[in-house]
Amino acid sequence: MSTHLKTLQAHAKTALKPAVQGHLSPAERIALYKRFLKIEEHRIKLRHRAGAGGIEIASARAELLDVVLR
């Protein structure tokens, strides 16, 4: 398991906890997921700008979507 995936899963576990527990309205849940995706996409962009390769970036985006869909 990659370091990125471990970090991503840890962030998702804490950031998306209210959505998973069902304490939010549908609109609040959507806003929470959008905010989470925006933060994680920004992290991926920073890695790309720092010199990470295309395959690594594509893999990171795929991992992000996998985590969100679980």
CHARMM-style PDB file with segment names, atoms N, HN, CA, C and O in Angstrom:
ATOM      1  N   MET     1       0.847  -1.174   0.000  1.00  0.00      PROA
ATOM      2  CA  MET     1       0.000   0.000   0.000  1.00  0.00      PROA
ATOM      3  C   MET     1       0.895   1.240   0.000  1.00  0.00      PROA
ATOM      4  O   MET     1       1.846   1.332   0.776  1.00  0.00      PROA
ATOM      5  N   SER     2       0.581   2.178  -0.867  1.00  0.00      PROA
ATOM      6  HN  SER     2      -0.192   2.104  -1.497  1.00  0.00      PROA
ATOM      7  CA  SER     2       1.409   3.376  -1.000  1.00  0.00      PROA
ATOM      8  C   SER     2       1.200   4.322   0.184  1.00  0.00      PROA
ATOM      9  O   SER     2       0.177   4.278   0.868  1.00  0.00      PROA
ATOM     10  N   THR     3       2.186   5.166   0.400  1.00  0.00      PROA
ATOM     11  HN  THR     3       3.017   5.202  -0.156  1.00  0.00      PROA
ATOM     12  CA  THR     3       2.108   6.160   1.466  1.00  0.00      PROA
ATOM     13  C   THR     3       0.955   7.121   1.196  1.00  0.00      PROA
ATOM     14  O   THR     3       0.240   7.530   2.111  1.00  0.00      PROA
ATOM     15  N   HSD     4       0.788   7.472  -0.079  1.00  0.00      PROA
ATOM     16  HN  HSD     4       1.368   7.140  -0.822  1.00  0.00      PROA
ATOM     17  CA  HSD     4      -0.309   8.378  -0.447  1.00  0.00      PROA
ATOM     18  C   HSD     4      -1.653   7.773  -0.074  1.00  0.00      PROA
ATOM     19  O   HSD     4      -2.518   8.465   0.463  1.00  0.00      PROA
ATOM     20  N   LEU     5      -1.835   6.498  -0.351  1.00  0.00      PROA
ATOM     21  HN  LEU     5      -1.132   5.936  -0.787  1.00  0.00      PROA
ATOM     22  CA  LEU     5      -3.106   5.840  -0.054  1.00  0.00      PROA
ATOM     23  C   LEU     5      -3.361   5.803   1.451  1.00  0.00      PROA
ATOM     24  O   LEU     5      -4.489   6.030   1.888  1.00  0.00      PROA
ATOM     25  N   LYS     6      -2.347   5.523   2.238  1.00  0.00      PROA
ATOM     26  HN  LYS     6      -1.430   5.338   1.883  1.00  0.00      PROA
ATOM     27  CA  LYS     6      -2.507   5.501   3.696  1.00  0.00      PROA
ATOM     28  C   LYS     6      -2.907   6.879   4.221  1.00  0.00      PROA
ATOM     29  O   LYS     6      -3.802   6.998   5.059  1.00  0.00      PROA
ATOM     30  N   THR     7      -2.238   7.916   3.721  1.00  0.00      PROA
ATOM     31  HN  THR     7      -1.512   7.819   3.040  1.00  0.00      PROA
ATOM     32  CA  THR     7      -2.552   9.283   4.128  1.00  0.00      PROA
ATOM     33  C   THR     7      -3.964   9.659   3.696  1.00  0.00      PROA
ATOM     34  O   THR     7      -4.714  10.270   4.458  1.00  0.00      PROA
ATOM     35  N   LEU     8      -4.311   9.295   2.492  1.00  0.00      PROA
ATOM     36  HN  LEU     8      -3.702   8.799   1.874  1.00  0.00      PROA
ATOM     37  CA  LEU     8      -5.638   9.584   1.949  1.00  0.00      PROA
ATOM     38  C   LEU     8      -6.727   8.903   2.772  1.00  0.00      PROA
ATOM     39  O   LEU     8      -7.734   9.529   3.104  1.00  0.00      PROA
ATOM     40  N   GLN     9      -6.537   7.648   3.097  1.00  0.00      PROA
ATOM     41  HN  GLN     9      -5.719   7.139   2.827  1.00  0.00      PROA
ATOM     42  CA  GLN     9      -7.523   6.917   3.891  1.00  0.00      PROA
ATOM     43  C   GLN     9      -7.672   7.514   5.286  1.00  0.00      PROA
ATOM     44  O   GLN     9      -8.782   7.599   5.812  1.00  0.00      PROA
ATOM     45  N   ALA    10      -6.562   7.926   5.884  1.00  0.00      PROA
ATOM     46  HN  ALA    10      -5.660   7.857   5.457  1.00  0.00      PROA
ATOM     47  CA  ALA    10      -6.624   8.545   7.208  1.00  0.00      PROA
ATOM     48  C   ALA    10      -7.382   9.872   7.150  1.00  0.00      PROA
ATOM     49  O   ALA    10      -8.200  10.162   8.023  1.00  0.00      PROA
ATOM     50  N   HSD    11      -7.107  10.673   6.121  1.00  0.00      PROA
ATOM     51  HN  HSD    11      -6.443  10.438   5.413  1.00  0.00      PROA
ATOM     52  CA  HSD    11      -7.809  11.952   5.976  1.00  0.00      PROA
ATOM     53  C   HSD    11      -9.295  11.717   5.728  1.00  0.00      PROA
ATOM     54  O   HSD    11     -10.134  12.411   6.302  1.00  0.00      PROA
ATOM     55  N   ALA    12      -9.625  10.754   4.887  1.00  0.00      PROA
ATOM     56  HN  ALA    12      -8.943  10.190   4.421  1.00  0.00      PROA
ATOM     57  CA  ALA    12     -11.027  10.455   4.592  1.00  0.00      PROA
ATOM     58  C   ALA    12     -11.758   9.981   5.845  1.00  0.00      PROA
ATOM     59  O   ALA    12     -12.906  10.357   6.083  1.00  0.00      PROA
ATOM     60  N   LYS    13     -11.094   9.165   6.632  1.00  0.00      PROA
ATOM     61  HN  LYS    13     -10.162   8.859   6.438  1.00  0.00      PROA
ATOM     62  CA  LYS    13     -11.721   8.629   7.845  1.00  0.00      PROA
ATOM     63  C   LYS    13     -12.126   9.750   8.795  1.00  0.00      PROA
ATOM     64  O   LYS    13     -13.199   9.695   9.397  1.00  0.00      PROA
ATOM     65  N   THR    14     -11.283  10.759   8.934  1.00  0.00      PROA
ATOM     66  HN  THR    14     -10.412  10.804   8.445  1.00  0.00      PROA
ATOM     67  CA  THR    14     -11.603  11.859   9.841  1.00  0.00      PROA
ATOM     68  C   THR    14     -12.509  12.905   9.184  1.00  0.00      PROA
ATOM     69  O   THR    14     -13.468  13.371   9.799  1.00  0.00      PROA
ATOM     70  N   ALA    15     -12.211  13.267   7.956  1.00  0.00      PROA
ATOM     71  HN  ALA    15     -11.431  12.889   7.456  1.00  0.00      PROA
ATOM     72  CA  ALA    15     -12.957  14.349   7.295  1.00  0.00      PROA
ATOM     73  C   ALA    15     -14.372  13.943   6.907  1.00  0.00      PROA
ATOM     74  O   ALA    15     -15.286  14.767   6.938  1.00  0.00      PROA
ATOM     75  N   LEU    16     -14.556  12.686   6.544  1.00  0.00      PROA
ATOM     76  HN  LEU    16     -13.813  12.017   6.519  1.00  0.00      PROA
ATOM     77  CA  LEU    16     -15.863  12.240   6.054  1.00  0.00      PROA
ATOM     78  C   LEU    16     -16.681  11.503   7.112  1.00  0.00      PROA
ATOM     79  O   LEU    16     -17.739  10.951   6.807  1.00  0.00      PROA
ATOM     80  N   LYS    17     -16.202  11.495   8.334  1.00  0.00      PROA
ATOM     81  HN  LYS    17     -15.343  11.944   8.581  1.00  0.00      PROA
ATOM     82  CA  LYS    17     -16.882  10.773   9.410  1.00  0.00      PROA
ATOM     83  C   LYS    17     -18.341  11.207   9.594  1.00  0.00      PROA
ATOM     84  O   LYS    17     -19.205  10.342   9.732  1.00  0.00      PROA
ATOM     85  N   PRO    18     -18.653  12.516   9.601  1.00  0.00      PROA
ATOM     86  CA  PRO    18     -20.060  12.917   9.760  1.00  0.00      PROA
ATOM     87  C   PRO    18     -20.962  12.388   8.638  1.00  0.00      PROA
ATOM     88  O   PRO    18     -22.122  12.056   8.884  1.00  0.00      PROA
ATOM     89  N   ALA    19     -20.446  12.310   7.429  1.00  0.00      PROA
ATOM     90  HN  ALA    19     -19.504  12.579   7.229  1.00  0.00      PROA
ATOM     91  CA  ALA    19     -21.246  11.813   6.304  1.00  0.00      PROA
ATOM     92  C   ALA    19     -21.511  10.323   6.450  1.00  0.00      PROA
ATOM     93  O   ALA    19     -22.611   9.852   6.159  1.00  0.00      PROA
ATOM     94  N   VAL    20     -20.516   9.588   6.895  1.00  0.00      PROA
ATOM     95  HN  VAL    20     -19.623   9.970   7.132  1.00  0.00      PROA
ATOM     96  CA  VAL    20     -20.654   8.141   7.055  1.00  0.00      PROA
ATOM     97  C   VAL    20     -21.619   7.811   8.184  1.00  0.00      PROA
ATOM     98  O   VAL    20     -22.384   6.852   8.089  1.00  0.00      PROA
ATOM     99  N   GLN    21     -21.588   8.594   9.243  1.00  0.00      PROA
ATOM    100  HN  GLN    21     -20.967   9.373   9.320  1.00  0.00      PROA
ATOM    101  CA  GLN    21     -22.452   8.342  10.393  1.00  0.00      PROA
ATOM    102  C   GLN    21     -23.892   8.781  10.152  1.00  0.00      PROA
ATOM    103  O   GLN    21     -24.782   8.442  10.932  1.00  0.00      PROA
ATOM    104  N   GLY    22     -24.125   9.529   9.084  1.00  0.00      PROA
ATOM    105  HN  GLY    22     -23.402   9.805   8.450  1.00  0.00      PROA
ATOM    106  CA  GLY    22     -25.481   9.932   8.735  1.00  0.00      PROA
ATOM    107  C   GLY    22     -26.012  11.116   9.514  1.00  0.00      PROA
ATOM    108  O   GLY    22     -27.226  11.271   9.646  1.00  0.00      PROA
ATOM    109  N   HSD    23     -25.130  11.957  10.034  1.00  0.00      PROA
ATOM    110  HN  HSD    23     -24.144  11.831   9.927  1.00  0.00      PROA
ATOM    111  CA  HSD    23     -25.559  13.115  10.814  1.00  0.00      PROA
ATOM    112  C   HSD    23     -25.800  14.355   9.959  1.00  0.00      PROA
ATOM    113  O   HSD    23     -26.065  15.429  10.499  1.00  0.00      PROA
ATOM    114  N   LEU    24     -25.714  14.229   8.648  1.00  0.00      PROA
ATOM    115  HN  LEU    24     -25.498  13.357   8.209  1.00  0.00      PROA
ATOM    116  CA  LEU    24     -25.821  15.388   7.768  1.00  0.00      PROA
ATOM    117  C   LEU    24     -26.999  15.259   6.820  1.00  0.00      PROA
ATOM    118  O   LEU    24     -27.427  14.158   6.474  1.00  0.00      PROA
ATOM    119  N   SER    25     -27.508  16.406   6.409  1.00  0.00      PROA
ATOM    120  HN  SER    25     -27.160  17.300   6.690  1.00  0.00      PROA
ATOM    121  CA  SER    25     -28.533  16.414   5.370  1.00  0.00      PROA
ATOM    122  C   SER    25     -27.854  16.103   4.040  1.00  0.00      PROA
ATOM    123  O   SER    25     -26.630  16.189   3.944  1.00  0.00      PROA
ATOM    124  N   PRO    26     -28.618  15.747   3.022  1.00  0.00      PROA
ATOM    125  CA  PRO    26     -28.000  15.477   1.714  1.00  0.00      PROA
ATOM    126  C   PRO    26     -27.175  16.652   1.186  1.00  0.00      PROA
ATOM    127  O   PRO    26     -26.101  16.440   0.624  1.00  0.00      PROA
ATOM    128  N   ALA    27     -27.651  17.873   1.355  1.00  0.00      PROA
ATOM    129  HN  ALA    27     -28.524  18.046   1.812  1.00  0.00      PROA
ATOM    130  CA  ALA    27     -26.906  19.046   0.877  1.00  0.00      PROA
ATOM    131  C   ALA    27     -25.595  19.214   1.643  1.00  0.00      PROA
ATOM    132  O   ALA    27     -24.566  19.544   1.053  1.00  0.00      PROA
ATOM    133  N   GLU    28     -25.634  18.987   2.951  1.00  0.00      PROA
ATOM    134  HN  GLU    28     -26.470  18.719   3.430  1.00  0.00      PROA
ATOM    135  CA  GLU    28     -24.413  19.091   3.755  1.00  0.00      PROA
ATOM    136  C   GLU    28     -23.425  17.988   3.393  1.00  0.00      PROA
ATOM    137  O   GLU    28     -22.214  18.210   3.373  1.00  0.00      PROA
ATOM    138  N   ARG    29     -23.946  16.810   3.111  1.00  0.00      PROA
ATOM    139  HN  ARG    29     -24.930  16.630   3.127  1.00  0.00      PROA
ATOM    140  CA  ARG    29     -23.093  15.681   2.726  1.00  0.00      PROA
ATOM    141  C   ARG    29     -22.378  15.976   1.405  1.00  0.00      PROA
ATOM    142  O   ARG    29     -21.186  15.704   1.267  1.00  0.00      PROA
ATOM    143  N   ILE    30     -23.104  16.529   0.445  1.00  0.00      PROA
ATOM    144  HN  ILE    30     -24.073  16.750   0.558  1.00  0.00      PROA
ATOM    145  CA  ILE    30     -22.502  16.880  -0.844  1.00  0.00      PROA
ATOM    146  C   ILE    30     -21.410  17.929  -0.646  1.00  0.00      PROA
ATOM    147  O   ILE    30     -20.329  17.819  -1.223  1.00  0.00      PROA
ATOM    148  N   ALA    31     -21.691  18.941   0.165  1.00  0.00      PROA
ATOM    149  HN  ALA    31     -22.570  19.031   0.634  1.00  0.00      PROA
ATOM    150  CA  ALA    31     -20.699  19.991   0.425  1.00  0.00      PROA
ATOM    151  C   ALA    31     -19.450  19.414   1.088  1.00  0.00      PROA
ATOM    152  O   ALA    31     -18.333  19.819   0.768  1.00  0.00      PROA
ATOM    153  N   LEU    32     -19.634  18.480   2.001  1.00  0.00      PROA
ATOM    154  HN  LEU    32     -20.541  18.150   2.262  1.00  0.00      PROA
ATOM    155  CA  LEU    32     -18.502  17.854   2.684  1.00  0.00      PROA
ATOM    156  C   LEU    32     -17.631  17.073   1.705  1.00  0.00      PROA
ATOM    157  O   LEU    32     -16.405  17.180   1.734  1.00  0.00      PROA
ATOM    158  N   TYR    33     -18.267  16.292   0.842  1.00  0.00      PROA
ATOM    159  HN  TYR    33     -19.263  16.205   0.818  1.00  0.00      PROA
ATOM    160  CA  TYR    33     -17.512  15.519  -0.147  1.00  0.00      PROA
ATOM    161  C   TYR    33     -16.803  16.435  -1.145  1.00  0.00      PROA
ATOM    162  O   TYR    33     -15.662  16.170  -1.524  1.00  0.00      PROA
ATOM    163  N   LYS    34     -17.465  17.504  -1.570  1.00  0.00      PROA
ATOM    164  HN  LYS    34     -18.392  17.719  -1.263  1.00  0.00      PROA
ATOM    165  CA  LYS    34     -16.835  18.452  -2.499  1.00  0.00      PROA
ATOM    166  C   LYS    34     -15.605  19.096  -1.876  1.00  0.00      PROA
ATOM    167  O   LYS    34     -14.573  19.236  -2.532  1.00  0.00      PROA
ATOM    168  N   ARG    35     -15.714  19.487  -0.611  1.00  0.00      PROA
ATOM    169  HN  ARG    35     -16.552  19.373  -0.078  1.00  0.00      PROA
ATOM    170  CA  ARG    35     -14.578  20.093   0.085  1.00  0.00      PROA
ATOM    171  C   ARG    35     -13.427  19.097   0.199  1.00  0.00      PROA
ATOM    172  O   ARG    35     -12.269  19.452  -0.025  1.00  0.00      PROA
ATOM    173  N   PHE    36     -13.743  17.855   0.546  1.00  0.00      PROA
ATOM    174  HN  PHE    36     -14.683  17.567   0.729  1.00  0.00      PROA
ATOM    175  CA  PHE    36     -12.722  16.816   0.661  1.00  0.00      PROA
ATOM    176  C   PHE    36     -12.023  16.608  -0.682  1.00  0.00      PROA
ATOM    177  O   PHE    36     -10.795  16.546  -0.741  1.00  0.00      PROA
ATOM    178  N   LEU    37     -12.803  16.499  -1.761  1.00  0.00      PROA
ATOM    179  HN  LEU    37     -13.801  16.548  -1.714  1.00  0.00      PROA
ATOM    180  CA  LEU    37     -12.218  16.306  -3.088  1.00  0.00      PROA
ATOM    181  C   LEU    37     -11.350  17.494  -3.497  1.00  0.00      PROA
ATOM    182  O   LEU    37     -10.289  17.309  -4.093  1.00  0.00      PROA
ATOM    183  N   LYS    38     -11.790  18.700  -3.185  1.00  0.00      PROA
ATOM    184  HN  LYS    38     -12.652  18.851  -2.701  1.00  0.00      PROA
ATOM    185  CA  LYS    38     -11.017  19.894  -3.541  1.00  0.00      PROA
ATOM    186  C   LYS    38      -9.663  19.895  -2.826  1.00  0.00      PROA
ATOM    187  O   LYS    38      -8.637  20.197  -3.436  1.00  0.00      PROA
ATOM    188  N   ILE    39      -9.663  19.562  -1.557  1.00  0.00      PROA
ATOM    189  HN  ILE    39     -10.496  19.316  -1.062  1.00  0.00      PROA
ATOM    190  CA  ILE    39      -8.411  19.516  -0.790  1.00  0.00      PROA
ATOM    191  C   ILE    39      -7.475  18.463  -1.356  1.00  0.00      PROA
ATOM    192  O   ILE    39      -6.292  18.730  -1.566  1.00  0.00      PROA
ATOM    193  N   GLU    40      -7.995  17.270  -1.606  1.00  0.00      PROA
ATOM    194  HN  GLU    40      -8.956  17.053  -1.435  1.00  0.00      PROA
ATOM    195  CA  GLU    40      -7.150  16.175  -2.085  1.00  0.00      PROA
ATOM    196  C   GLU    40      -6.662  16.421  -3.516  1.00  0.00      PROA
ATOM    197  O   GLU    40      -5.526  16.079  -3.843  1.00  0.00      PROA
ATOM    198  N   GLU    41      -7.501  17.004  -4.368  1.00  0.00      PROA
ATOM    199  HN  GLU    41      -8.424  17.282  -4.102  1.00  0.00      PROA
ATOM    200  CA  GLU    41      -7.063  17.341  -5.730  1.00  0.00      PROA
ATOM    201  C   GLU    41      -5.949  18.384  -5.680  1.00  0.00      PROA
ATOM    202  O   GLU    41      -5.013  18.334  -6.478  1.00  0.00      PROA
ATOM    203  N   HSD    42      -6.049  19.323  -4.748  1.00  0.00      PROA
ATOM    204  HN  HSD    42      -6.809  19.363  -4.099  1.00  0.00      PROA
ATOM    205  CA  HSD    42      -4.994  20.331  -4.598  1.00  0.00      PROA
ATOM    206  C   HSD    42      -3.679  19.671  -4.188  1.00  0.00      PROA
ATOM    207  O   HSD    42      -2.616  20.030  -4.694  1.00  0.00      PROA
ATOM    208  N   ARG    43      -3.752  18.716  -3.280  1.00  0.00      PROA
ATOM    209  HN  ARG    43      -4.616  18.425  -2.869  1.00  0.00      PROA
ATOM    210  CA  ARG    43      -2.541  17.997  -2.865  1.00  0.00      PROA
ATOM    211  C   ARG    43      -1.910  17.261  -4.043  1.00  0.00      PROA
ATOM    212  O   ARG    43      -0.688  17.232  -4.187  1.00  0.00      PROA
ATOM    213  N   ILE    44      -2.751  16.670  -4.879  1.00  0.00      PROA
ATOM    214  HN  ILE    44      -3.744  16.694  -4.762  1.00  0.00      PROA
ATOM    215  CA  ILE    44      -2.244  15.956  -6.058  1.00  0.00      PROA
ATOM    216  C   ILE    44      -1.585  16.940  -7.024  1.00  0.00      PROA
ATOM    217  O   ILE    44      -0.521  16.652  -7.572  1.00  0.00      PROA
ATOM    218  N   LYS    45      -2.211  18.102  -7.235  1.00  0.00      PROA
ATOM    219  HN  LYS    45      -3.075  18.337  -6.790  1.00  0.00      PROA
ATOM    220  CA  LYS    45      -1.630  19.120  -8.121  1.00  0.00      PROA
ATOM    221  C   LYS    45      -0.280  19.593  -7.605  1.00  0.00      PROA
ATOM    222  O   LYS    45       0.650  19.803  -8.385  1.00  0.00      PROA
ATOM    223  N   LEU    46      -0.172  19.761  -6.300  1.00  0.00      PROA
ATOM    224  HN  LEU    46      -0.927  19.590  -5.667  1.00  0.00      PROA
ATOM    225  CA  LEU    46       1.107  20.175  -5.719  1.00  0.00      PROA
ATOM    226  C   LEU    46       2.184  19.127  -5.970  1.00  0.00      PROA
ATOM    227  O   LEU    46       3.327  19.470  -6.272  1.00  0.00      PROA
ATOM    228  N   ARG    47       1.828  17.865  -5.847  1.00  0.00      PROA
ATOM    229  HN  ARG    47       0.900  17.586  -5.601  1.00  0.00      PROA
ATOM    230  CA  ARG    47       2.790  16.793  -6.120  1.00  0.00      PROA
ATOM    231  C   ARG    47       3.213  16.821  -7.583  1.00  0.00      PROA
ATOM    232  O   ARG    47       4.384  16.610  -7.899  1.00  0.00      PROA
ATOM    233  N   HSD    48       2.263  17.081  -8.472  1.00  0.00      PROA
ATOM    234  HN  HSD    48       1.312  17.253  -8.216  1.00  0.00      PROA
ATOM    235  CA  HSD    48       2.573  17.134  -9.899  1.00  0.00      PROA
ATOM    236  C   HSD    48       3.509  18.302 -10.204  1.00  0.00      PROA
ATOM    237  O   HSD    48       4.472  18.155 -10.957  1.00  0.00      PROA
ATOM    238  N   ARG    49       3.222  19.450  -9.620  1.00  0.00      PROA
ATOM    239  HN  ARG    49       2.440  19.569  -9.009  1.00  0.00      PROA
ATOM    240  CA  ARG    49       4.074  20.626  -9.821  1.00  0.00      PROA
ATOM    241  C   ARG    49       5.465  20.430  -9.225  1.00  0.00      PROA
ATOM    242  O   ARG    49       6.435  21.048  -9.664  1.00  0.00      PROA
ATOM    243  N   ALA    50       5.547  19.563  -8.223  1.00  0.00      PROA
ATOM    244  HN  ALA    50       4.759  19.061  -7.867  1.00  0.00      PROA
ATOM    245  CA  ALA    50       6.838  19.290  -7.586  1.00  0.00      PROA
ATOM    246  C   ALA    50       7.656  18.268  -8.365  1.00  0.00      PROA
ATOM    247  O   ALA    50       8.779  17.943  -7.980  1.00  0.00      PROA
ATOM    248  N   GLY    51       7.090  17.758  -9.469  1.00  0.00      PROA
ATOM    249  HN  GLY    51       6.178  18.023  -9.781  1.00  0.00      PROA
ATOM    250  CA  GLY    51       7.864  16.872 -10.319  1.00  0.00      PROA
ATOM    251  C   GLY    51       7.401  15.435 -10.392  1.00  0.00      PROA
ATOM    252  O   GLY    51       8.054  14.617 -11.040  1.00  0.00      PROA
ATOM    253  N   ALA    52       6.300  15.098  -9.752  1.00  0.00      PROA
ATOM    254  HN  ALA    52       5.769  15.762  -9.225  1.00  0.00      PROA
ATOM    255  CA  ALA    52       5.795  13.728  -9.829  1.00  0.00      PROA
ATOM    256  C   ALA    52       5.374  13.425 -11.266  1.00  0.00      PROA
ATOM    257  O   ALA    52       4.878  14.303 -11.972  1.00  0.00      PROA
ATOM    258  N   GLY    53       5.570  12.199 -11.687  1.00  0.00      PROA
ATOM    259  HN  GLY    53       5.973  11.485 -11.114  1.00  0.00      PROA
ATOM    260  CA  GLY    53       5.267  11.793 -13.053  1.00  0.00      PROA
ATOM    261  C   GLY    53       3.782  11.603 -13.312  1.00  0.00      PROA
ATOM    262  O   GLY    53       2.973  11.541 -12.386  1.00  0.00      PROA
ATOM    263  N   GLY    54       3.446  11.512 -14.576  1.00  0.00      PROA
ATOM    264  HN  GLY    54       4.103  11.562 -15.328  1.00  0.00      PROA
ATOM    265  CA  GLY    54       2.056  11.373 -14.991  1.00  0.00      PROA
ATOM    266  C   GLY    54       1.389  10.113 -14.483  1.00  0.00      PROA
ATOM    267  O   GLY    54       0.230  10.147 -14.068  1.00  0.00      PROA
ATOM    268  N   ILE    55       2.103   9.006 -14.509  1.00  0.00      PROA
ATOM    269  HN  ILE    55       3.045   8.978 -14.846  1.00  0.00      PROA
ATOM    270  CA  ILE    55       1.524   7.746 -14.034  1.00  0.00      PROA
ATOM    271  C   ILE    55       1.261   7.822 -12.534  1.00  0.00      PROA
ATOM    272  O   ILE    55       0.236   7.342 -12.050  1.00  0.00      PROA
ATOM    273  N   GLU    56       2.184   8.423 -11.811  1.00  0.00      PROA
ATOM    274  HN  GLU    56       3.017   8.813 -12.204  1.00  0.00      PROA
ATOM    275  CA  GLU    56       2.007   8.576 -10.362  1.00  0.00      PROA
ATOM    276  C   GLU    56       0.790   9.450 -10.050  1.00  0.00      PROA
ATOM    277  O   GLU    56       0.027   9.150  -9.132  1.00  0.00      PROA
ATOM    278  N   ILE    57       0.616  10.517 -10.806  1.00  0.00      PROA
ATOM    279  HN  ILE    57       1.236  10.760 -11.552  1.00  0.00      PROA
ATOM    280  CA  ILE    57      -0.511  11.426 -10.596  1.00  0.00      PROA
ATOM    281  C   ILE    57      -1.826  10.743 -10.965  1.00  0.00      PROA
ATOM    282  O   ILE    57      -2.812  10.863 -10.238  1.00  0.00      PROA
ATOM    283  N   ALA    58      -1.847  10.035 -12.079  1.00  0.00      PROA
ATOM    284  HN  ALA    58      -1.046   9.937 -12.670  1.00  0.00      PROA
ATOM    285  CA  ALA    58      -3.056   9.314 -12.481  1.00  0.00      PROA
ATOM    286  C   ALA    58      -3.421   8.261 -11.444  1.00  0.00      PROA
ATOM    287  O   ALA    58      -4.596   8.062 -11.137  1.00  0.00      PROA
ATOM    288  N   SER    59      -2.428   7.600 -10.917  1.00  0.00      PROA
ATOM    289  HN  SER    59      -1.473   7.762 -11.166  1.00  0.00      PROA
ATOM    290  CA  SER    59      -2.647   6.591  -9.883  1.00  0.00      PROA
ATOM    291  C   SER    59      -3.208   7.233  -8.613  1.00  0.00      PROA
ATOM    292  O   SER    59      -4.099   6.675  -7.972  1.00  0.00      PROA
ATOM    293  N   ALA    60      -2.690   8.394  -8.256  1.00  0.00      PROA
ATOM    294  HN  ALA    60      -1.966   8.848  -8.777  1.00  0.00      PROA
ATOM    295  CA  ALA    60      -3.172   9.105  -7.068  1.00  0.00      PROA
ATOM    296  C   ALA    60      -4.629   9.519  -7.238  1.00  0.00      PROA
ATOM    297  O   ALA    60      -5.419   9.419  -6.299  1.00  0.00      PROA
ATOM    298  N   ARG    61      -4.985   9.982  -8.430  1.00  0.00      PROA
ATOM    299  HN  ARG    61      -4.343  10.063  -9.192  1.00  0.00      PROA
ATOM    300  CA  ARG    61      -6.384  10.366  -8.683  1.00  0.00      PROA
ATOM    301  C   ARG    61      -7.307   9.150  -8.630  1.00  0.00      PROA
ATOM    302  O   ARG    61      -8.419   9.233  -8.109  1.00  0.00      PROA
ATOM    303  N   ALA    62      -6.848   8.033  -9.165  1.00  0.00      PROA
ATOM    304  HN  ALA    62      -5.945   7.966  -9.589  1.00  0.00      PROA
ATOM    305  CA  ALA    62      -7.643   6.804  -9.117  1.00  0.00      PROA
ATOM    306  C   ALA    62      -7.846   6.358  -7.672  1.00  0.00      PROA
ATOM    307  O   ALA    62      -8.942   5.940  -7.297  1.00  0.00      PROA
ATOM    308  N   GLU    63      -6.798   6.446  -6.864  1.00  0.00      PROA
ATOM    309  HN  GLU    63      -5.908   6.785  -7.168  1.00  0.00      PROA
ATOM    310  CA  GLU    63      -6.913   6.090  -5.447  1.00  0.00      PROA
ATOM    311  C   GLU    63      -7.899   7.013  -4.740  1.00  0.00      PROA
ATOM    312  O   GLU    63      -8.677   6.568  -3.896  1.00  0.00      PROA
ATOM    313  N   LEU    64      -7.866   8.293  -5.084  1.00  0.00      PROA
ATOM    314  HN  LEU    64      -7.234   8.655  -5.769  1.00  0.00      PROA
ATOM    315  CA  LEU    64      -8.787   9.257  -4.486  1.00  0.00      PROA
ATOM    316  C   LEU    64     -10.231   8.871  -4.781  1.00  0.00      PROA
ATOM    317  O   LEU    64     -11.064   8.841  -3.875  1.00  0.00      PROA
ATOM    318  N   LEU    65     -10.529   8.580  -6.019  1.00  0.00      PROA
ATOM    319  HN  LEU    65      -9.853   8.603  -6.755  1.00  0.00      PROA
ATOM    320  CA  LEU    65     -11.896   8.202  -6.378  1.00  0.00      PROA
ATOM    321  C   LEU    65     -12.304   6.883  -5.733  1.00  0.00      PROA
ATOM    322  O   LEU    65     -13.450   6.728  -5.313  1.00  0.00      PROA
ATOM    323  N   ASP    66     -11.383   5.941  -5.652  1.00  0.00      PROA
ATOM    324  HN  ASP    66     -10.452   6.068  -5.993  1.00  0.00      PROA
ATOM    325  CA  ASP    66     -11.675   4.668  -4.988  1.00  0.00      PROA
ATOM    326  C   ASP    66     -12.055   4.886  -3.526  1.00  0.00      PROA
ATOM    327  O   ASP    66     -13.011   4.291  -3.028  1.00  0.00      PROA
ATOM    328  N   VAL    67     -11.300   5.739  -2.848  1.00  0.00      PROA
ATOM    329  HN  VAL    67     -10.524   6.222  -3.252  1.00  0.00      PROA
ATOM    330  CA  VAL    67     -11.574   6.004  -1.434  1.00  0.00      PROA
ATOM    331  C   VAL    67     -12.926   6.697  -1.269  1.00  0.00      PROA
ATOM    332  O   VAL    67     -13.690   6.349  -0.369  1.00  0.00      PROA
ATOM    333  N   VAL    68     -13.226   7.653  -2.111  1.00  0.00      PROA
ATOM    334  HN  VAL    68     -12.606   7.936  -2.842  1.00  0.00      PROA
ATOM    335  CA  VAL    68     -14.495   8.379  -2.010  1.00  0.00      PROA
ATOM    336  C   VAL    68     -15.680   7.453  -2.286  1.00  0.00      PROA
ATOM    337  O   VAL    68     -16.708   7.545  -1.615  1.00  0.00      PROA
ATOM    338  N   LEU    69     -15.542   6.579  -3.251  1.00  0.00      PROA
ATOM    339  HN  LEU    69     -14.707   6.504  -3.795  1.00  0.00      PROA
ATOM    340  CA  LEU    69     -16.652   5.693  -3.599  1.00  0.00      PROA
ATOM    341  C   LEU    69     -16.883   4.585  -2.575  1.00  0.00      PROA
ATOM    342  O   LEU    69     -17.976   4.023  -2.509  1.00  0.00      PROA
ATOM    343  N   ARG    70     -15.878   4.272  -1.787  1.00  0.00      PROA
ATOM    344  HN  ARG    70     -14.990   4.728  -1.841  1.00  0.00      PROA
ATOM    345  CA  ARG    70     -16.065   3.268  -0.725  1.00  0.00      PROA
ATOM    346  C   ARG    70     -16.845   3.908   0.352  1.00  0.00      PROA
ATOM    347  OT1 ARG    70     -17.138   3.271   1.364  1.00  0.00      PROA
TER     348      ARG     70
END
